[in-house]
Amino acid sequence: MWPRGIENMKTSTVLFLLVHLSLHTVDEGHAINPSCSCVRFTSTHGKERGTFSSPDYPRPYPRGLCLLYTFHAEPHQIVELVFTDFDIYKEHLDCTRGDFLKVYSEGGTHGPGPPGINEYSAWSRILCGNRADAPPAIYSHGPLMVLELQSGEKMSNASGFIGTYRFIDRRNFETDGVKVVDTLCDYVFTSQPNRPAHGRFYSPRYPSGYPSNVRCSYHFNARKHERIKLIFEESYLQKGDESCLNRADIIKVFDGKTSTAPVIAMLCNEIVGYEILSTGPELLIQFTANSNIQGQGFKASYQFLMEDNSSADVENNRKTGVVDGLSALGPAVSAATSSCHQVFRSDKTSGGKLISPLYPSPYPPKTQCHYDFLASGRERVRIVFEDFSLQRVTGSIIDCESMDSLDVFLYVDGRLEKMASYCGNDVPKPLMSNGPKLSIEFRGIYSSRYSRGFKISYSFVEDYAIATGKQLLEFPCAFVYNSTERRRGVVTSPNHPGLYPRDTECNYFFYGRKNERVHLRFTHFDVEGVVPCEAVSASDYVQFSSKMIDKGSQRHCGQLRELQIASEGNFLRVTFRSNDRLDGTGFKAEYIFLKDSEMQSIKPDSSVSGTFGSKKTTLGRMILLYFIYFLIKV
């Protein structure tokens, strides 16, 4: 379909805008439409970057339009397109009719035609709508990319688009490991004395979209006394905040050599700056992609780290689990200035006590302390305040900036971000990290004879401080409740009654006997969010389903005084998911497995998708529920 001159074009970087080509071939909806008009520009010869736009931009583009934009790079390059403005009239949600912009990339699905992009090529994505509907960037699979702009006859004021193009070296995205023979994307990374201790790895075809129906394995083998540190700098699989159990594209990280090892993390959706540290010298990553619409994929870095060798004095302090008095300060302490710094690592101790200088006596003025907590594997850092007495204040506290305070920091999107500031005398709620790191800064600028300081109990936990159920190794945070082991009990959110951790998904699986159902009565429910608890409102949520995989179930969030849930059958899945913003104290619920005959007596007032109820119960039904509890108990 292309002019003969294009076929003979030299490999130097060239941009073509095609107009005036009319082969009168019918567009079947998936293949490129060669009946579009075309014009050829050669003025960009030799340029590595430039701009492109729709006709007449920023005025509305013409109706009945069909244009092809072709970007042709050198063989070792790929094409990057970034839209700085995007406004294509959306007549249909799927963009397949009316106005649209189709993207074709060499290396995609082909029909009977020759390699490259031609009238038999299938589009890789289709775009319409406003700037929020356009991806941050589009990358080609190979050196060729084509955009097809079509507009219908329906009038609109859509202004079209403008963007920048760039030709980049695809060799910048080569994985540093050794590729396994006869595999598409399996790699081995081995720590060796004469090799770099760090490197990078990518999903297939990154930064372009990864192919469908692939499974990649990345094996990391460190030496004795080494561990593996991973940072997923960018991971764009699917948009939204769905549970990873509902996703067809997923990254699983195992804390060991094989897939039978405990799962450290399950990554889906969109994540930036996610850090992982293995507990030993071996680690496995499995990337599975089975969705129909692929994301961009991921780029990540790895590093082989030697285990930390601390001094004998610090080692002894950590073995006892107590850091007290001036021994916690590190550098010398004078009467005028106190400075201190401590690092607590889970490979040295499972927990202990942390107290302010001179506790329980007043801490010295001008005290500044910094404490770092480093976990590994599936662990999270948990902080419980046992005593808290800083600068005495009268009246309510507006903010802690001008007072003695203790600040807690988490790592969000790869950056240190303040989670909370505490001052005054109210004991804060327990806290939990969103990953392997947590930092505390104590600023005791003023002090007084009434300021005892603080006493903290810290621990590195794998169970997310969830005291009930049987934890599964197949998920980072998942617990099973089986009626054959216990017919009733209590279930809580992570770290309850403290603040639940951010960026966390926990699943609870309830299995009853064949003729049983499970009933949940929530006595506490505080999950940050706004109904309908979706990603657009940055809401955390709790979701209930009678299936292991279910995207359509109703979400619950906010502060609910009373919530009752009844399973449809003998299985119930409860999913708790939090994002990286704001916090709540989560939930606490009583559960009980009941036979069908018993269940009818306490059937909820309403149903959600024919499965669950969530309205406030009447006093009579609550009494009946407790009556059944009593009968089972006796």
N, C-alpha and C positions, 0 to 999 in steps of 0.2 A: 504493500500500500504506500510505501515511502518513495519519494523522488529518488532517481538513480544517483543523484549527486550526494545524497546523504550516505548511501552505502559505501561510496568511495571516499568519504570524509576521513581525514587524518585523525589520529588518536588524540590530538590536542583538544583541550577542553572547549566545547562549543555549546551555545544555547540556541535552540531553534524555537521559533514561534510559528506554527504552521497555519497557513490560511490558503484558500483557493484550491483545495484538493477535493474532487468530487468523483467518487467511484460508485455512488448510488447503491451502496450496500446497506441492507436493512439492519438496524441496531436491535438485537434480540434482548437487550437489557443487561447482559453480563459482559459481552465482548466490546472492544473499542469500536467506536463509530467512525469508519473511514470516510463517510460522506461529509464530515465537518470541513469547514474551510480552513486554509492554512496560509501563512506567510513566513518567509524565512529571513532571519536576521543573522548577519555575520559580523556585526560591529562589536560583538562581545568576545571575539577570538582572543584566546590567551588569558582571559580574566578568570579568577577563582571565585568571584562573588559578584552579585548584582541584585537588581530589584525586578519584580514582575507585578502586574496588576490586571484587573479586569478592564474591559473597554470603558472609557469615559470616567473612570474612577476619579474623584469620589461621587460623581453623579450616577444616577441609576443606570445599570447596564441595559443594552437593548433587549427587546423581546425577540423570541424566535431565533436565538443565538446558538451557534455550535462552533466552539473554538478548541483547538488542541495546542497545549503548551508542552514542548518537548525539551528536556534537560539532558544533555549528553556529556558525560565526564570521561576522563581517561580510564583505561581498563583497571587500574589499581585504585580507583576512586569510587565514592558513592555520592549521592546527591542529598543535600539537606535543604528543606524548605521550612521557613518560619513565617507564619502569617502575622503581620503587625496589625491588620484590621481584617475582619471577615464578616460579611453580611450577605448571605444568599437566602432568598425567600424560601421559607419552609412550607411547602404546600401539603406534604405528607410526612408523617413522623419518621418513616424509614428512608426518606429522601430519594426513593427510586423513581418517582414521577414528579413532573413539574420542573422546578429549578434544582440543579445539583452540580456538584463538582466531583468527578470520579478520579481516582488515583490508580495508575497502572505502574507496576514496577517490574523490571526484568528479573526473572527468577521465580515469578509467580506461576499460577496454573496456566497451562497452554492447551490449545486444541490441536488440530491437525497441521497447523501452520509451522513455519520455521521458527528457530529460537529468536529471542528478542521480544519486542512488543509489536503486535500486529492486530489485524481484525479478528483473530482467534483468541487473543489474550483476554483473560478475565481480570476485572478490576479487583484491587486488594482492599479498597475502602471507598466509601461514598460519603460526601459531606454536604450539609446544608445547615441553615440556621444562623446564629450570631457567633460572636467571638468565643463564648463559653462552649459552643459545640465543636469548635475546631481544636485539634490536638496542639500541644505546645510546639511540636516540630514533627515533620514527616521525613523519613529517610528511605532511600531506595535500597533494594536488595543488591543491585549491581550498578553499573555505570549509567543506566538509562532509566529515566522516569518521565511519564506523560500524564498531564492533567487534561481532562475533558470537561469543559464548561458548557452546559446546556441550559437554556431558559425557555420556559413555555410561553404561551400566548397570554396568560393571565397577568394583568398589570400589577406592578408593585413598585415601591420606592426603595427597594434594597439597593445598597450602594456598591455591592460587589466586594472585592478584596484587593489588598496590596500586601506584598511580602518580600522577603529576601531569600535568595538562593545562595548556596555555598557548596563547593566541591571539596570533599575532605578525603584524606587517605584512609582507606579501609584497614590498613595495617596497624592503625592506632587501636584497633579493637580486637587484636588477636590474643587469645588465651595463652598464658605463659606455661601452662602445664604440658605434659606429654600426652598426646592423643592416643587412645587405645585403638589398635589396628582393627579395621573392619567395623567401626562404629561411627555414627554420625556426630556424636557430641559427648563421648565419655573421655574424661581426662584424669591423669594421675599427677599429683604434686608431691614430690619427695624432698625432704630436707637433707641437704648434703653439705659437707664442709666447704667445698670450693664453689658453691652456687649461691646466688642471692637468697636471703632468708625471707623475701617478700615478693609479691607479684600481683597479677590481676587475672580475673576470669570473667567470662561473659556468657549470656544465653546465646543460642544459635542465631546468627545473622544480626546480632546487635550492632548498631542502634536501630536497625530496621526491625519490623515485626518478626517474631519467631514463627516457624512453620507449625502446622497442625499435626496432632497425633505423634508427638515426639516424647521421648523420655531420656533425659541426660543424667549422667552420674559424674560427680566430681569427688575423687578420693584424695584425701590429704594424709600423708604419712610423715609425722615428725620423728625426731630422734628421742632417745631416752632423756627424760627431764625437760622435754619441750612440750609446749602446748600450741594450739592453733587459734589465732585471732582472725575473725572475719568481720568485714564491714560491707554491708550491702548499701553502697552509696546511693544508688537509684534502682528501684524495682517498680516497674509499671506493668502489671499484669491485666487487671480489670479495674474499671472505675467503680466507686461505690464502697459500701462498708458491710457487705455480706459476710456471713460466717464463712471461714475457710472450708468448712464441711460442705458448703453448697457450691464451691468453686471447682471448675474442671481444670483450671490452670493453677498450679501450686508449687511452692518450694518447701521441701522438708529437709531439715538439718538434723542428723543423727549424731549423738555423742559417742561415736565408736566407729568400727570398721565396716559393719554391716547394717542392714535395715532392721535388724532385731534389737539394736541398741536404743536406749531412751531417746525420744525426740526432744531436741532443745527448742526448736522453733518451727512453726508452720506459717509461711508468708504467702499472702495473696493480696489482691487489691493493689494499692499504691503505697509504697514505703520509701522513706529517705533516711539514710544514715543509721541503719539498724546494725547494732554490734553484737557479736557472739564470741564467746571464749570457751574452748573445749576444756574438759576436766583432765584429759589425758593426751597421748601423742597421736591419736587417730580420730578422723572425723569424716563423715560422708554427707554429701548433698545430693538430693534427687530432685530434679526439675521435671515436672510432668505437665504437658500442654495438650488438652483434649477439647478445648472450646472451639466453636465455629468462628468466633471473632477473636483474633489474637491481639495481645498488647505489644508494647515495645520490647519488653523483656527486662533484663537486669544487667547492671555492671557492678562488680564487687572487687574488693582487694583482700588479700590474705597475708598473714605474717606468721612465721614460726618464732615463738618466744621461749626463751629460757625461763625456767621456774625461778621465782625471786628468792635470793639468798639473803635473808635479813640478819642483822647482828644478833648476838646471843641474848643481849639484854631485852631487845624488843621481842625476840622469840619467846623468852620466858614470860614476859608480860602477856603475850597473846595466848600462851598455853594456859595461864591461870584464868584468861578471859576477863581480866579486870585491868583497867587503866585508871589509876587514881592519883590524886594529889598532883605534885609537880612532875611526877614521872611521865605524865601525859603531855607535858609541854614541849618536849624535844629540846629546842635551844634554851640557853640560860634565861632565867626569869629575874627581873629586878623589881624593886618596889614600885617603880614608876611605869614600867611597860611589861606587859605579858604577851608573848607570842608563842604559838604552838601549832604543830602540824602532825597528824597521825594518819597512817594508811592501814586499813583493816582488810585483810584478804581471807577469803573462805578456804584457801588451801593451807592456812596457818591456824585458823580457829573457826569453830562453827557458830560462835557468838560470845557475848560478854557484856560488860558494863562500861559505859562512857560517862564521865562526870566532868563538870567544869572545874577549872583550877581552884584549889583550896576548898572544894566542896566538903562539908556543908557550910563552911565559913564563907563570907562574901568573897567573890573573885576580885582580883586587883583591878584598879581602874586602867583604862587603855588596853584591855585584853582583847586580842584578836586571835582566833583559833580556826584552823581549817582541818576538816576530817574527810577522808575519802574512804568509801567502802567499795570493794571490788569482789564480785561474785563470779562464778563460772558455771558452765553447763546450764541446767534447768533452774538454777537458783535465782531467787530474788532477795533483795536486802529488805529486812523488816526492822522498823524503828518503833519502840514503845517508850513513851515518856513516863517515868515513874515519879519524878518531881520536877517542878518548873517554877522558879521564882527569880525573876529578873528585876529590873528597875520598878519600884513601886509607883503607881500612877493613881490619880483620882479621876473619877468619871470614866466615860467610855473611850476606847482607843480607836482613833481614826485610821492611823497607819503607824508602822514601826520604823520608818526611816530615820527619825530623829531620836530614837530611843535605843537602849540596849536590846538586842534582838538576836534571834537565831534563824538563819535562812537555810532552807532546804532546796537543793538543786537536783534536777533530773537531766538526762541527755535526751533531747527531742530533736528529731531530724538531724542528728549528728552534732548538735550544738548544746552547750550547757544552758539550761533555762531554769529560772527560779520557779519553783512549784508553790512555795508558801513562805511567809515571814511570821514569826511568833515573838511576842513580847508580853510584858505584864506578868501576871501570876496564874492565869488559867492554864491548866495542863492540856496540851494539844492531844488530839486523837492519834492513835497509831498510824504509821505511814508504811508504804511499801513501794519499792522502786519499780519502774516500768521496764527494766532490763538489768544488766549485770553491774551497773554503776549507780551510785548515789553519793552526793556530797553535802556537807553541812558546814556553814560558816557561822561562827559565834562572834558577835561584836559587843564586848562589854566595855563601852567607852566610859560610862559614868560610875556604875556600881553604887552601893550604899550599904549601910550596916544591916539593912533588911534583905539584901539580895543574896540568897543562898546559891543561886545558879541553877544548874540542871543535873539530873541523873537520868541516863538513857540506857535501856536494855536493847541491844542490837543482836540480830541473828540472821543467818543465811538459810533460807528455807526453800524447799522444792515443792511443798504442798500448798503454797499460797495461803497458809494459815487457815485452810479449810479442814476442820477437825473430823468430819464425817465422810462416809463413803470410802470406796477403794479406788485409789489413784491408778490411772492407766499409764503405761509407758509409751503408748502409741501416739499420745498427744501431749503438748506442753502442759496443758491444764485441763484434765478431764477426770471425772469421778463416776463410779458406778454404784447404784443402789438397787439391791436385789432382794425381793420379798422372801426368797428362800433363806436369806441370812438375817434380815431384820424387817419386820413388817411396818414399823413406824419409826420416826426419828425427826431430826432437824437438819436442814440444809441452809448454807449461808453463801453469800458472795465472798470473793477473795478479801482477806484481811478484815472482815467484819468482826467487831463493830467499828473498826477504824475506817479510814478512807480507802476505797478500793484503788488498785494500781491503774495507771493509765496504759493505753496501748495494749490491752489484755483481752484475750478471749478465753473463757472457760465454759466447758460443756458438762452437763450433768445428765446421765442416762439412767432412767428408772425402768427396771424390768420386773413385771409382775407375773404371777402364774397365769395359766391359760384363761381362767375365768375371773381374773382380777383387773382392776384399774387403780391408778394412783390419783390421790387427791392432795393438792397442795393448798395450805392456808397461810398466806403471808402475814406475819405479825409486824413486819417492818419492811418498807419499800421506799428507798431514796436513791433513784438513778437519774443522773443529770440528763435533761433533755426536754424537748417539746413535742407533743403529739403532732404527727404520727411517728415521731422518733426516727427520722431519716437522716441521711448524710447531709442533706442540704441545710439542716438546722444544727449540724454538728452535735447530734444527740447520741449519748450512750443508750443502750437498750437491753431488755430481756425479752427473749422470744421462746415460744412454746410450740412444739410440733409432735405429732404422732408418728413422724417418719424420720429416718436418719438424715435424709437430704430433703429439704423443703424450704423454698424461697418465699412462699406466699403467706406464711403465717403472720398474724398480727404482732406488732411490736408493742412493748410497754415501757414507759419511762415516766419521769416526774416523781412527785411525792404522793403516794397512794395510801389512803388510810386503811383500806381493806381490799384484798385481792384474793380470789379463789380460782383455782384452776383444776379441772378434771380431765384426765386423759380419755381419748376416744376408745382405745384398746388397752392392751396390757403393756404398752411401751410409751414412754414419754421422754422427749429430749428437751432440756432447758438450756438455752444459750445465753450467756452474759457477754456483752462486748462493750468495751470502752475505747474512746479515742484519746488523743493527746491533749485535750482541753478540759478544764474544770474537773470537779470531783464530787463524789457523793459517798454516803456511808453504805450504799448497796442494799442488800435485802437479807431477811431471815424468814424462813418458812418452816412450818411443820408439815411433814408428809405422812401419809398412811396408805397402805395397799388395802383395798376393800373388794369383796366379792360383788358381782353384779347386783345381787339382791340388796346388799347394803348400800351400794352406790346410788340406787334410785331414790333413796330417802334423803340424800343431800345433793341432788342434782342441781347445778348452778342455775341462776335465774335466766341467763342468756348464753348464747354460744358464739364462738368466733370461728368462722368457716366450718360450722357444724362440728367443732371439736372441743372448744374450750369456753369456759365462762369467766367473766371478769367483773361482774357488778357487785356492789356492796350486798352482803348477805343479811337476811333478817335475823333478829335475835333468836327466834325459834329454831332456825336451822343451825345456828352456831351452838345452841344448847344441845341439839340433836347430835351434832358432830362430837361434842365432848362426851355425850352419853355413850356413843359408839366406842370412843377411846376408852371409856371406863369399862365397858363390857369386855373389850379385848384384853385390857390390863388384868382384870380379875379372872 
